Amino acid sequence: MKKEAGISLLEVLFTAMVLVILAVPIIYGLQRTLKLFTKANNTTTAVYLGEDLLFEEIIQPDKLEDKGEFPSPFNYYSWEIKREPDPDHPEFIKATIIVKNTYGREKYVFLSTFTKEKE
């Protein structure tokens, strides 16, 4: 019997099945990598924005309001400052800056410093 050239339907189905089995974890891995990259980028940006506020609070304590939003292009971030006496050193005020997304669902960073002596 002479062997015919060409690809059988069974070979095509087997190849398609192998490609699907390999494609699923690759696509999942790419999706997970993109999600982690986005989160790392958001956290890094929030740290830089929070540091700017922290330096403003150190230079001129009580000048900043208790909460606000960052201007464009960072309008996806909001901030909040909590001021309280430090429990270990009540003569100092501890300022904690919280940077979160505008919707308030995820808090990216908490930064704290001692700003001034209590009046």
A tleap script that builds the chain and sets N, CA, C and O, in Angstrom:
source leaprc.protein.ff14SB
mol = sequence {
  NMET LYS LYS GLU ALA GLY ILE SER LEU LEU
  GLU VAL LEU PHE THR ALA MET VAL LEU VAL
  ILE LEU ALA VAL PRO ILE ILE TYR GLY LEU
  GLN ARG THR LEU LYS LEU PHE THR LYS ALA
  ASN ASN THR THR THR ALA VAL TYR LEU GLY
  GLU ASP LEU LEU PHE GLU GLU ILE ILE GLN
  PRO ASP LYS LEU GLU ASP LYS GLY GLU PHE
  PRO SER PRO PHE ASN TYR TYR SER TRP GLU
  ILE LYS ARG GLU PRO ASP PRO ASP HIE PRO
  GLU PHE ILE LYS ALA THR ILE ILE VAL LYS
  ASN THR TYR GLY ARG GLU LYS TYR VAL PHE
  LEU SER THR PHE THR LYS GLU LYS CGLU
}
set mol.1.N position { 0.817 -1.170 0.000 }
set mol.1.CA position { 0.000 0.000 0.000 }
set mol.1.C position { 0.866 1.241 0.000 }
set mol.1.O position { 1.898 1.315 0.667 }
set mol.2.N position { 0.420 2.188 -0.753 }
set mol.2.CA position { 1.177 3.421 -0.865 }
set mol.2.C position { 0.718 4.414 0.201 }
set mol.2.O position { -0.483 4.608 0.388 }
set mol.3.N position { 1.679 5.053 0.912 }
set mol.3.CA position { 1.352 6.033 1.949 }
set mol.3.C position { 1.059 7.373 1.286 }
set mol.3.O position { 1.830 7.853 0.456 }
set mol.4.N position { -0.072 7.967 1.667 }
set mol.4.CA position { -0.445 9.254 1.079 }
set mol.4.C position { 0.183 10.393 1.868 }
set mol.4.O position { 0.299 10.341 3.093 }
set mol.5.N position { 0.587 11.428 1.128 }
set mol.5.CA position { 1.160 12.610 1.779 }
set mol.5.C position { 0.031 13.489 2.293 }
set mol.5.O position { -1.057 13.523 1.718 }
set mol.6.N position { 0.302 14.201 3.388 }
set mol.6.CA position { -0.696 15.110 3.942 }
set mol.6.C position { -0.818 14.925 5.444 }
set mol.6.O position { -0.128 14.106 6.051 }
set mol.7.N position { -1.698 15.693 6.014 }
set mol.7.CA position { -1.890 15.675 7.469 }
set mol.7.C position { -3.293 15.159 7.748 }
set mol.7.O position { -4.269 15.599 7.141 }
set mol.8.N position { -3.371 14.227 8.670 }
set mol.8.CA position { -4.682 13.685 9.011 }
set mol.8.C position { -5.384 14.585 10.036 }
set mol.8.O position { -4.755 15.410 10.699 }
set mol.9.N position { -6.676 14.404 10.142 }
set mol.9.CA position { -7.475 15.174 11.092 }
set mol.9.C position { -7.019 14.904 12.523 }
set mol.9.O position { -7.027 15.815 13.351 }
set mol.10.N position { -6.629 13.694 12.821 }
set mol.10.CA position { -6.163 13.336 14.152 }
set mol.10.C position { -4.890 14.106 14.508 }
set mol.10.O position { -4.747 14.568 15.640 }
set mol.11.N position { -3.981 14.245 13.573 }
set mol.11.CA position { -2.749 15.016 13.823 }
set mol.11.C position { -3.062 16.489 14.069 }
set mol.11.O position { -2.447 17.115 14.931 }
set mol.12.N position { -3.994 17.038 13.333 }
set mol.12.CA position { -4.387 18.445 13.523 }
set mol.12.C position { -5.009 18.639 14.894 }
set mol.12.O position { -4.681 19.604 15.585 }
set mol.13.N position { -5.897 17.746 15.300 }
set mol.13.CA position { -6.529 17.854 16.615 }
set mol.13.C position { -5.503 17.713 17.744 }
set mol.13.O position { -5.546 18.456 18.724 }
set mol.14.N position { -4.592 16.766 17.600 }
set mol.14.CA position { -3.557 16.573 18.614 }
set mol.14.C position { -2.679 17.824 18.737 }
set mol.14.O position { -2.372 18.248 19.851 }
set mol.15.N position { -2.274 18.413 17.619 }
set mol.15.CA position { -1.447 19.619 17.633 }
set mol.15.C position { -2.204 20.782 18.271 }
set mol.15.O position { -1.630 21.534 19.059 }
set mol.16.N position { -3.474 20.935 17.942 }
set mol.16.CA position { -4.280 22.008 18.526 }
set mol.16.C position { -4.408 21.825 20.034 }
set mol.16.O position { -4.351 22.798 20.787 }
set mol.17.N position { -4.581 20.573 20.478 }
set mol.17.CA position { -4.698 20.303 21.907 }
set mol.17.C position { -3.399 20.652 22.639 }
set mol.17.O position { -3.439 21.243 23.718 }
set mol.18.N position { -2.274 20.299 22.075 }
set mol.18.CA position { -0.983 20.615 22.682 }
set mol.18.C position { -0.781 22.126 22.758 }
set mol.18.O position { -0.308 22.635 23.775 }
set mol.19.N position { -1.131 22.844 21.702 }
set mol.19.CA position { -0.986 24.304 21.702 }
set mol.19.C position { -1.867 24.963 22.764 }
set mol.19.O position { -1.437 25.907 23.427 }
set mol.20.N position { -3.077 24.478 22.926 }
set mol.20.CA position { -3.981 25.024 23.948 }
set mol.20.C position { -3.433 24.755 25.342 }
set mol.20.O position { -3.445 25.635 26.202 }
set mol.21.N position { -2.953 23.535 25.559 }
set mol.21.CA position { -2.394 23.182 26.872 }
set mol.21.C position { -1.191 24.057 27.197 }
set mol.21.O position { -1.004 24.434 28.354 }
set mol.22.N position { -0.382 24.383 26.217 }
set mol.22.CA position { 0.787 25.245 26.446 }
set mol.22.C position { 0.409 26.721 26.536 }
set mol.22.O position { 1.054 27.478 27.261 }
set mol.23.N position { -0.608 27.133 25.822 }
set mol.23.CA position { -0.967 28.549 25.770 }
set mol.23.C position { -1.596 29.031 27.075 }
set mol.23.O position { -1.365 30.172 27.477 }
set mol.24.N position { -2.370 28.208 27.733 }
set mol.24.CA position { -3.074 28.641 28.953 }
set mol.24.C position { -2.097 29.105 30.040 }
set mol.24.O position { -2.279 30.208 30.556 }
set mol.25.N position { -1.081 28.337 30.417 }
set mol.25.CA position { -0.172 28.831 31.462 }
set mol.25.C position { 0.652 30.038 31.007 }
set mol.25.O position { 0.995 30.897 31.819 }
set mol.26.N position { 0.967 30.103 29.723 }
set mol.26.CA position { 1.731 31.251 29.230 }
set mol.26.C position { 0.893 32.522 29.340 }
set mol.26.O position { 1.389 33.555 29.791 }
set mol.27.N position { -0.364 32.451 28.934 }
set mol.27.CA position { -1.244 33.621 29.021 }
set mol.27.C position { -1.474 33.998 30.487 }
set mol.27.O position { -1.468 35.182 30.823 }
set mol.28.N position { -1.676 33.016 31.355 }
set mol.28.CA position { -1.847 33.293 32.780 }
set mol.28.C position { -0.599 33.968 33.355 }
set mol.28.O position { -0.704 34.930 34.117 }
set mol.29.N position { 0.561 33.470 32.995 }
set mol.29.CA position { 1.804 34.062 33.484 }
set mol.29.C position { 1.982 35.495 33.010 }
set mol.29.O position { 2.415 36.352 33.780 }
set mol.30.N position { 1.654 35.763 31.760 }
set mol.30.CA position { 1.748 37.136 31.247 }
set mol.30.C position { 0.760 38.056 31.953 }
set mol.30.O position { 1.092 39.197 32.275 }
set mol.31.N position { -0.446 37.568 32.193 }
set mol.31.CA position { -1.447 38.374 32.891 }
set mol.31.C position { -0.988 38.684 34.315 }
set mol.31.O position { -1.101 39.822 34.770 }
set mol.32.N position { -0.479 37.692 35.006 }
set mol.32.CA position { -0.001 37.874 36.392 }
set mol.32.C position { 1.176 38.842 36.427 }
set mol.32.O position { 1.252 39.689 37.317 }
set mol.33.N position { 2.088 38.728 35.477 }
set mol.33.CA position { 3.238 39.632 35.408 }
set mol.33.C position { 2.792 41.068 35.188 }
set mol.33.O position { 3.316 41.982 35.824 }
set mol.34.N position { 1.841 41.276 34.302 }
set mol.34.CA position { 1.336 42.621 34.046 }
set mol.34.C position { 0.657 43.201 35.284 }
set mol.34.O position { 0.825 44.382 35.588 }
set mol.35.N position { -0.102 42.384 35.993 }
set mol.35.CA position { -0.777 42.836 37.214 }
set mol.35.C position { 0.250 43.235 38.285 }
set mol.35.O position { 0.104 44.276 38.926 }
set mol.36.N position { 1.272 42.420 38.474 }
set mol.36.CA position { 2.306 42.732 39.466 }
set mol.36.C position { 3.113 43.968 39.066 }
set mol.36.O position { 3.476 44.776 39.920 }
set mol.37.N position { 3.393 44.115 37.778 }
set mol.37.CA position { 4.104 45.293 37.302 }
set mol.37.C position { 3.296 46.560 37.565 }
set mol.37.O position { 3.846 47.568 38.009 }
set mol.38.N position { 1.998 46.512 37.296 }
set mol.38.CA position { 1.130 47.667 37.529 }
set mol.38.C position { 1.096 48.023 39.015 }
set mol.38.O position { 1.176 49.197 39.378 }
set mol.39.N position { 0.978 47.014 39.869 }
set mol.39.CA position { 0.950 47.273 41.309 }
set mol.39.C position { 2.280 47.866 41.794 }
set mol.39.O position { 2.282 48.790 42.608 }
set mol.40.N position { 3.388 47.352 41.311 }
set mol.40.CA position { 4.692 47.886 41.688 }
set mol.40.C position { 4.858 49.330 41.211 }
set mol.40.O position { 5.399 50.170 41.930 }
set mol.41.N position { 4.394 49.608 40.010 }
set mol.41.CA position { 4.469 50.968 39.480 }
set mol.41.C position { 3.616 51.918 40.316 }
set mol.41.O position { 4.059 53.021 40.635 }
set mol.42.N position { 2.400 51.508 40.675 }
set mol.42.CA position { 1.526 52.342 41.504 }
set mol.42.C position { 2.132 52.589 42.878 }
set mol.42.O position { 2.062 53.704 43.396 }
set mol.43.N position { 2.721 51.567 43.467 }
set mol.43.CA position { 3.328 51.709 44.787 }
set mol.43.C position { 4.528 52.641 44.735 }
set mol.43.O position { 4.696 53.478 45.622 }
set mol.44.N position { 5.358 52.513 43.721 }
set mol.44.CA position { 6.526 53.393 43.584 }
set mol.44.C position { 6.103 54.849 43.415 }
set mol.44.O position { 6.674 55.742 44.040 }
set mol.45.N position { 5.114 55.083 42.581 }
set mol.45.CA position { 4.610 56.445 42.391 }
set mol.45.C position { 4.048 56.990 43.695 }
set mol.45.O position { 4.293 58.146 44.041 }
set mol.46.N position { 3.294 56.165 44.423 }
set mol.46.CA position { 2.714 56.602 45.699 }
set mol.46.C position { 3.794 56.949 46.718 }
set mol.46.O position { 3.630 57.893 47.491 }
set mol.47.N position { 4.888 56.204 46.728 }
set mol.47.CA position { 5.984 56.501 47.661 }
set mol.47.C position { 6.589 57.858 47.347 }
set mol.47.O position { 6.823 58.654 48.257 }
set mol.48.N position { 6.843 58.133 46.082 }
set mol.48.CA position { 7.408 59.436 45.713 }
set mol.48.C position { 6.460 60.577 46.054 }
set mol.48.O position { 6.897 61.609 46.563 }
set mol.49.N position { 5.166 60.407 45.780 }
set mol.49.CA position { 4.188 61.442 46.109 }
set mol.49.C position { 4.099 61.640 47.621 }
set mol.49.O position { 4.022 62.771 48.101 }
set mol.50.N position { 4.110 60.533 48.370 }
set mol.50.CA position { 4.059 60.623 49.830 }
set mol.50.C position { 5.295 61.279 50.415 }
set mol.50.O position { 5.195 62.032 51.384 }
set mol.51.N position { 6.463 61.003 49.842 }
set mol.51.CA position { 7.689 61.646 50.317 }
set mol.51.C position { 7.636 63.157 50.125 }
set mol.51.O position { 8.086 63.908 50.991 }
set mol.52.N position { 7.092 63.606 49.002 }
set mol.52.CA position { 6.957 65.050 48.792 }
set mol.52.C position { 6.088 65.677 49.880 }
set mol.52.O position { 6.427 66.728 50.423 }
set mol.53.N position { 4.978 65.034 50.191 }
set mol.53.CA position { 4.116 65.553 51.255 }
set mol.53.C position { 4.804 65.505 52.610 }
set mol.53.O position { 4.655 66.416 53.425 }
set mol.54.N position { 5.549 64.452 52.843 }
set mol.54.CA position { 6.260 64.309 54.104 }
set mol.54.C position { 7.271 65.430 54.287 }
set mol.54.O position { 7.392 65.985 55.379 }
set mol.55.N position { 8.000 65.768 53.222 }
set mol.55.CA position { 8.959 66.871 53.315 }
set mol.55.C position { 8.252 68.204 53.532 }
set mol.55.O position { 8.743 69.049 54.282 }
set mol.56.N position { 7.112 68.401 52.890 }
set mol.56.CA position { 6.344 69.624 53.134 }
set mol.56.C position { 5.896 69.703 54.585 }
set mol.56.O position { 5.934 70.772 55.194 }
set mol.57.N position { 5.472 68.573 55.138 }
set mol.57.CA position { 5.022 68.542 56.531 }
set mol.57.C position { 6.184 68.800 57.492 }
set mol.57.O position { 5.994 69.429 58.533 }
set mol.58.N position { 7.371 68.326 57.158 }
set mol.58.CA position { 8.533 68.559 58.015 }
set mol.58.C position { 8.937 70.032 57.972 }
set mol.58.O position { 9.236 70.629 59.006 }
set mol.59.N position { 8.945 70.613 56.769 }
set mol.59.CA position { 9.374 72.005 56.616 }
set mol.59.C position { 8.371 72.973 57.238 }
set mol.59.O position { 8.753 73.889 57.965 }
set mol.60.N position { 7.088 72.763 56.946 }
set mol.60.CA position { 6.052 73.652 57.471 }
set mol.60.C position { 4.928 72.821 58.080 }
set mol.60.O position { 3.935 72.533 57.412 }
set mol.61.N position { 5.080 72.436 59.350 }
set mol.61.CA position { 4.053 71.597 59.988 }
set mol.61.C position { 2.697 72.306 60.009 }
set mol.61.O position { 2.624 73.531 60.107 }
set mol.62.N position { 1.655 71.537 59.919 }
set mol.62.CA position { 0.265 71.989 59.973 }
set mol.62.C position { -0.136 72.883 58.805 }
set mol.62.O position { -1.240 73.429 58.818 }
set mol.63.N position { 0.718 73.056 57.794 }
set mol.63.CA position { 0.327 73.839 56.623 }
set mol.63.C position { -0.616 73.049 55.733 }
set mol.63.O position { -1.542 73.610 55.147 }
set mol.64.N position { -0.386 71.757 55.633 }
set mol.64.CA position { -1.211 70.899 54.779 }
set mol.64.C position { -2.551 70.624 55.446 }
set mol.64.O position { -2.657 70.544 56.670 }
set mol.65.N position { -3.573 70.483 54.603 }
set mol.65.CA position { -4.880 70.072 55.115 }
set mol.65.C position { -4.811 68.610 55.533 }
set mol.65.O position { -3.792 67.948 55.335 }
set mol.66.N position { -5.883 68.115 56.103 }
set mol.66.CA position { -5.885 66.724 56.577 }
set mol.66.C position { -6.003 65.698 55.459 }
set mol.66.O position { -5.568 64.559 55.622 }
set mol.67.N position { -6.585 66.084 54.323 }
set mol.67.CA position { -6.691 65.153 53.198 }
set mol.67.C position { -6.830 65.932 51.909 }
set mol.67.O position { -7.197 67.107 51.905 }
set mol.68.N position { -6.531 65.254 50.815 }
set mol.68.CA position { -6.638 65.894 49.512 }
set mol.68.C position { -6.302 64.913 48.401 }
set mol.68.O position { -6.034 63.734 48.631 }
set mol.69.N position { -6.328 65.450 47.188 }
set mol.69.CA position { -5.980 64.654 46.013 }
set mol.69.C position { -4.812 65.307 45.296 }
set mol.69.O position { -4.619 66.520 45.378 }
set mol.70.N position { -4.048 64.511 44.604 }
set mol.70.CA position { -2.911 65.024 43.850 }
set mol.70.C position { -3.393 65.570 42.508 }
set mol.70.O position { -4.386 65.091 41.959 }
set mol.71.N position { -2.686 66.578 41.979 }
set mol.71.CA position { -3.083 67.128 40.679 }
set mol.71.C position { -2.735 66.166 39.541 }
set mol.71.O position { -2.024 65.179 39.729 }
set mol.72.N position { -3.250 66.483 38.373 }
set mol.72.CA position { -2.975 65.685 37.178 }
set mol.72.C position { -1.481 65.694 36.899 }
set mol.72.O position { -0.872 66.746 37.088 }
set mol.73.N position { -0.870 64.672 36.489 }
set mol.73.CA position { -1.345 63.373 36.026 }
set mol.73.C position { -1.480 62.343 37.140 }
set mol.73.O position { -1.636 61.155 36.857 }
set mol.74.N position { -1.424 62.761 38.381 }
set mol.74.CA position { -1.490 61.822 39.504 }
set mol.74.C position { -2.855 61.877 40.190 }
set mol.74.O position { -2.964 61.564 41.375 }
set mol.75.N position { -3.893 62.272 39.454 }
set mol.75.CA position { -5.203 62.435 40.068 }
set mol.75.C position { -5.866 61.098 40.422 }
set mol.75.O position { -6.996 61.089 40.911 }
set mol.76.N position { -5.197 59.990 40.187 }
set mol.76.CA position { -5.705 58.695 40.627 }
set mol.76.C position { -5.291 58.389 42.065 }
set mol.76.O position { -5.664 57.354 42.616 }
set mol.77.N position { -4.526 59.283 42.664 }
set mol.77.CA position { -4.042 59.103 44.029 }
set mol.77.C position { -4.627 60.188 44.932 }
set mol.77.O position { -4.795 61.337 44.525 }
set mol.78.N position { -4.927 59.796 46.151 }
set mol.78.CA position { -5.345 60.762 47.167 }
set mol.78.C position { -4.479 60.544 48.399 }
set mol.78.O position { -3.783 59.535 48.510 }
set mol.79.N position { -4.526 61.490 49.315 }
set mol.79.CA position { -3.691 61.393 50.506 }
set mol.79.C position { -4.464 61.854 51.727 }
set mol.79.O position { -5.490 62.528 51.639 }
set mol.80.N position { -3.926 61.460 52.863 }
set mol.80.CA position { -4.516 61.812 54.146 }
set mol.80.C position { -3.381 61.913 55.159 }
set mol.80.O position { -2.454 61.103 55.144 }
set mol.81.N position { -3.457 62.909 56.037 }
set mol.81.CA position { -2.452 63.051 57.092 }
set mol.81.C position { -3.141 62.896 58.438 }
set mol.81.O position { -4.163 63.529 58.706 }
set mol.82.N position { -2.570 62.051 59.272 }
set mol.82.CA position { -3.057 61.884 60.645 }
set mol.82.C position { -1.967 62.397 61.570 }
set mol.82.O position { -0.826 61.938 61.523 }
set mol.83.N position { -2.326 63.338 62.399 }
set mol.83.CA position { -1.374 63.901 63.361 }
set mol.83.C position { -1.824 63.511 64.772 }
set mol.83.O position { -2.986 63.680 65.140 }
set mol.84.N position { -0.880 62.989 65.545 }
set mol.84.CA position { -1.188 62.582 66.916 }
set mol.84.C position { 0.084 62.631 67.743 }
set mol.84.O position { 1.180 62.487 67.202 }
set mol.85.N position { -0.046 62.831 69.035 }
set mol.85.CA position { 1.144 62.787 69.887 }
set mol.85.C position { 1.755 61.392 69.853 }
set mol.85.O position { 1.048 60.385 69.851 }
set mol.86.N position { 3.054 61.356 69.826 }
set mol.86.CA position { 3.733 60.065 69.823 }
set mol.86.C position { 3.585 59.441 71.204 }
set mol.86.O position { 3.846 60.107 72.205 }
set mol.87.N position { 3.171 58.173 71.284 }
set mol.87.CA position { 2.982 57.548 72.599 }
set mol.87.C position { 4.272 57.439 73.406 }
set mol.87.O position { 4.238 57.516 74.634 }
set mol.88.N position { 5.398 57.261 72.739 }
set mol.88.CA position { 6.666 57.135 73.462 }
set mol.88.C position { 7.245 58.493 73.857 }
set mol.88.O position { 7.931 58.606 74.873 }
set mol.89.N position { 6.968 59.515 73.058 }
set mol.89.CA position { 7.483 60.871 73.312 }
set mol.89.C position { 6.334 61.856 73.127 }
set mol.89.O position { 6.186 62.423 72.044 }
set mol.90.N position { 5.513 62.074 74.163 }
set mol.90.CA position { 4.318 62.900 74.000 }
set mol.90.C position { 4.602 64.364 73.674 }
set mol.90.O position { 3.691 65.099 73.293 }
set mol.91.N position { 5.848 64.792 73.818 }
set mol.91.CA position { 6.163 66.185 73.478 }
set mol.91.C position { 6.278 66.402 71.970 }
set mol.91.O position { 6.356 67.542 71.513 }
set mol.92.N position { 6.287 65.324 71.202 }
set mol.92.CA position { 6.377 65.417 69.745 }
set mol.92.C position { 5.070 64.983 69.094 }
set mol.92.O position { 4.334 64.152 69.628 }
set mol.93.N position { 4.801 65.560 67.939 }
set mol.93.CA position { 3.640 65.167 67.149 }
set mol.93.C position { 4.116 64.248 66.032 }
set mol.93.O position { 5.069 64.553 65.316 }
set mol.94.N position { 3.442 63.134 65.903 }
set mol.94.CA position { 3.769 62.177 64.852 }
set mol.94.C position { 2.793 62.390 63.693 }
set mol.94.O position { 1.577 62.305 63.869 }
set mol.95.N position { 3.333 62.664 62.523 }
set mol.95.CA position { 2.508 62.832 61.325 }
set mol.95.C position { 2.646 61.578 60.474 }
set mol.95.O position { 3.754 61.161 60.136 }
set mol.96.N position { 1.523 60.989 60.136 }
set mol.96.CA position { 1.499 59.806 59.278 }
set mol.96.C position { 0.757 60.158 57.999 }
set mol.96.O position { -0.389 60.608 58.038 }
set mol.97.N position { 1.411 59.953 56.876 }
set mol.97.CA position { 0.823 60.239 55.574 }
set mol.97.C position { 0.412 58.915 54.942 }
set mol.97.O position { 1.201 57.975 54.855 }
set mol.98.N position { -0.831 58.868 54.508 }
set mol.98.CA position { -1.371 57.677 53.856 }
set mol.98.C position { -1.703 58.057 52.418 }
set mol.98.O position { -2.493 58.969 52.177 }
set mol.99.N position { -1.104 57.360 51.473 }
set mol.99.CA position { -1.394 57.589 50.056 }
set mol.99.C position { -2.186 56.386 49.566 }
set mol.99.O position { -1.776 55.243 49.767 }
set mol.100.N position { -3.325 56.644 48.922 }
set mol.100.CA position { -4.179 55.569 48.429 }
set mol.100.C position { -4.735 55.946 47.075 }
set mol.100.O position { -4.564 57.075 46.616 }
set mol.101.N position { -5.403 54.996 46.431 }
set mol.101.CA position { -6.000 55.334 45.152 }
set mol.101.C position { -7.235 56.190 45.386 }
set mol.101.O position { -7.756 56.231 46.501 }
set mol.102.N position { -7.703 56.865 44.364 }
set mol.102.CA position { -8.794 57.824 44.508 }
set mol.102.C position { -10.060 57.184 45.044 }
set mol.102.O position { -10.840 57.828 45.745 }
set mol.103.N position { -10.260 55.943 44.721 }
set mol.103.CA position { -11.478 55.271 45.160 }
set mol.103.C position { -11.383 54.764 46.593 }
set mol.103.O position { -12.372 54.293 47.154 }
set mol.104.N position { -10.195 54.858 47.189 }
set mol.104.CA position { -10.010 54.469 48.578 }
set mol.104.C position { -9.997 52.983 48.839 }
set mol.104.O position { -10.066 52.553 49.991 }
set mol.105.N position { -9.910 52.188 47.781 }
set mol.105.CA position { -9.944 50.733 47.957 }
set mol.105.C position { -8.595 50.151 48.346 }
set mol.105.O position { -8.531 49.132 49.034 }
set mol.106.N position { -7.527 50.786 47.913 }
set mol.106.CA position { -6.202 50.222 48.177 }
set mol.106.C position { -5.281 51.307 48.714 }
set mol.106.O position { -5.113 52.361 48.102 }
set mol.107.N position { -4.697 51.033 49.851 }
set mol.107.CA position { -3.730 51.958 50.425 }
set mol.107.C position { -2.346 51.506 49.993 }
set mol.107.O position { -1.961 50.352 50.183 }
set mol.108.N position { -1.608 52.438 49.410 }
set mol.108.CA position { -0.312 52.078 48.843 }
set mol.108.C position { 0.832 52.241 49.828 }
set mol.108.O position { 1.741 51.411 49.868 }
set mol.109.N position { 0.797 53.314 50.630 }
set mol.109.CA position { 1.976 53.588 51.441 }
set mol.109.C position { 1.583 54.350 52.702 }
set mol.109.O position { 0.664 55.168 52.690 }
set mol.110.N position { 2.300 54.065 53.794 }
set mol.110.CA position { 2.189 54.794 55.046 }
set mol.110.C position { 3.578 55.344 55.358 }
set mol.110.O position { 4.537 54.580 55.457 }
set mol.111.N position { 3.693 56.651 55.511 }
set mol.111.CA position { 4.963 57.270 55.865 }
set mol.111.C position { 4.763 58.088 57.129 }
set mol.111.O position { 3.763 58.795 57.255 }
set mol.112.N position { 5.694 58.002 58.062 }
set mol.112.CA position { 5.564 58.720 59.327 }
set mol.112.C position { 6.825 59.496 59.640 }
set mol.112.O position { 7.926 59.129 59.230 }
set mol.113.N position { 6.635 60.589 60.383 }
set mol.113.CA position { 7.754 61.386 60.863 }
set mol.113.C position { 7.328 62.147 62.095 }
set mol.113.O position { 6.136 62.306 62.357 }
set mol.114.N position { 8.302 62.619 62.852 }
set mol.114.CA position { 8.029 63.529 63.970 }
set mol.114.C position { 8.185 64.932 63.415 }
set mol.114.O position { 9.227 65.260 62.849 }
set mol.115.N position { 7.162 65.765 63.569 }
set mol.115.CA position { 7.201 67.053 62.911 }
set mol.115.C position { 7.619 68.206 63.783 }
set mol.115.O position { 8.384 69.060 63.336 }
set mol.116.N position { 7.144 68.264 65.015 }
set mol.116.CA position { 7.479 69.418 65.840 }
set mol.116.C position { 7.182 69.087 67.286 }
set mol.116.O position { 6.573 68.067 67.606 }
set mol.117.N position { 7.632 69.986 68.154 }
set mol.117.CA position { 7.277 69.815 69.544 }
set mol.117.C position { 5.843 70.266 69.740 }
set mol.117.O position { 5.376 71.209 69.102 }
set mol.118.N position { 5.168 69.589 70.617 }
set mol.118.CA position { 3.776 69.924 70.914 }
set mol.118.C position { 3.737 71.273 71.601 }
set mol.118.O position { 4.524 71.556 72.504 }
set mol.119.N position { 2.800 72.105 71.153 }
set mol.119.CA position { 2.698 73.449 71.747 }
set mol.119.C position { 1.814 73.448 72.957 }
set mol.119.O position { 1.617 74.491 73.579 }
savepdb mol mol.pdb
quit
